[in-house]
Amino acid sequence: MNSQDLQHIDCLKKKMSILQNICENSISQANALKREDYSLLGKLLLDRQGYLDNLENLAQTVDYNTDDYGFEKNPEIIKLNQNISFLLNKIITISNTVLEKTSDEKKITANMVLQLQLSQKAVREGYFKKVPQRYGYFIDKVISR
């Protein structure tokens, strides 16, 4: 194995580690949604963004095209690429599930807010409606001469 292979393997291992963290984070997001723990979900989303930033930084450090070096011939690189593909598919599946659940929760919350607005309007107009005064106004003040 040459130094380029070792460098590529090291890069793939780092990528695999970051993707495993993202996968675990996605599973935790799904569990937080099931428990309706939205504060934990917010923290998990921030953590996930950090992992994605790390992944982007790793991708920017790689300055070679894999097609030019013949990496497809190395069995360790092939295995790592397969594991990465499997993890990516798993992350996509879990993320789509989380996205659907959050979309459903958003619709439910929007409906609840709408119902609350309608009930506030009904209370305001039903019980606290200002009736225009039909008669003149009485002012209890003596006008001095």
N, C-alpha and C positions, 0 to 999 in steps of 0.2 A: 504494500500500500504506500502510495506517495503522500506528500504533505498536503496536497490539494484534497485527496480523499479524506484524510484525517480532519482537515479543516471543515470539510463539508459534513462529515459525520458529527463533529462537535456541534456545528450549527443546527443540524437536524435534531440532535438530542436536546439542545436548548429549546428548539421549537416544540418538540414533543412535551417537554416539561411545562412550558407555558400553556399549551393546549390542554394538558391534563388539569391544570389549575382552572382554566376556563370551563372545562367540562364539569368539574366539581362545583364550581360557582353556579353553573346553569342548573345543576341538580338542586343545589341549596335554594336557588331562586324559586324553583318549582315547589319545593317544600314550604318555603315562606309564604307563597301564594295560597297553598292549601290551608295553612294555619292562619291566613289573613294577617300576617305580621309585616305590615308595610314599612315600618321603620327599618327592620332587618333587610327588607327588599331594597330600600334605598341605599343602604350600606353595601350590599352585594353588587348593585349596579355600579357604584363608584369603584369597587374593587375590580370588577370586570373591565371597566374602562382602563384601569391601570395595567391590567394584563394585556389588553389590546394595544396599548401604547408600547409596552415592552416588545410585543410581537412585531409591531411596526418598526421599532428601532433595530431589532434583530434583522429584519428584512432589508433595511437600509444599509446595514454593515456588509451584507453579502454583495460583492461587486463582480460576480462572474455569472456567466450563463451556463447552466448545467448541461446543455446540449453540446457545448464545445469541449467538455472534459471527459465524456464517456462515463459518467457516474452510474449510468443504468447497468453497467456490467458488474458492479460491486454488490454482492449479495446482502451485505449489512445495510447498505444504503437502500436497496430495494425493500428490505424488511421494514426499515424505519419509515420509508415513504408510504408503505401499505398501512402501517400503524397510524401514521398521521392522517391518511385518508379516512380510516375507520373512525378516528376521533373526531375529525371534522364533520363527518356524516352524523355521528351521535350528537355533537354540539348543535348542529342545524336542526335535528329532530326535536331535541329538548327545547331549544330556543323558539321554535315555531309553536310548540305546545304552550310555553310561557307567554308568548305573544298573543295567542288566541285567548288564553285565560285573562290576561290583562285587558284585552279589548272587550271581552264580555263584562269584566268588572267596571270598565269605564262606562259602558252603556248603562249598566245598572245604576251607577253613581249619578250619571247625567239624568236618568229618569227620576231618581230620588230628589235631586236638586230641583228639577222642573215641578215635581209634585209639591215640594216645599214652597216654591215661589207661588204656585197657584193657591195653596192654602193660606199663605200670608195675604195675598190679594183678597181672597174671600173674607178673611177676618177683618181686614182694613175696611173693605167696602160694606160688609154686613154689619159690623158692630160699631165701628168708629167712623161712620160716614158723616161728613159735615153737611148738615141740612142748611140751605140758605135761609137767612132770616127774612121773614115776609114783612115785618113791621119795622118802624123806625128804631133808632137807638136812643136809649135814655142815658143821659150823662148827669150824674149827681154832683154838680159843681155850681156854686153860686158865682154869678158874674158880678164883680164889683163895679160900682159906678164911679 
